[in-house]
């Protein structure tokens, strides 16, 4: 029985003794980091010489869709286009199968692209179908600067007269 008492005493001493040798926490004063003010560049989206919300003729629009999107900041620095979405809102008609009555309608065709100008197939389809009252819309334009930072550029909408 004596060894059991000694064993119990040794365990108690070990438990309390280990807390005596534990590391004491150091008080660390946090260094103040000066917050660097950062403002993204003011960007402009162009296609040809046309900017947002322009109304163009069908002929002008056909020339513009073959041109690349160009993004500049206020210091005339060019940015590479990383991706963009393009939407073509076209006019058409629908026919009520029951009555045979034809009524005007619009449809939307859109896709995301990573190269500019638009692919040849898109240019061809738009060239064959584009008419007055429709619109071409470049949106969610993402650009990359020389350091690899990504920015959203302004949308560009062309209304066809």
Secondary structure, 3 states (H helix, E strand, C coil): CHHHHHHHHHHHHHHHHHHHCCCCCCCCCCCCCCCCCCCCCCEEEEECCECCCEEECHHHHHHHCCCCEEEEECCCCEEEEEEEEEEEEEEEEEECCCCCCEEEEEEEEEEEECCCCCCHHHHHHHHHHCCCCCEEEEEEEEEECCCCCEEEECCEEEEEC
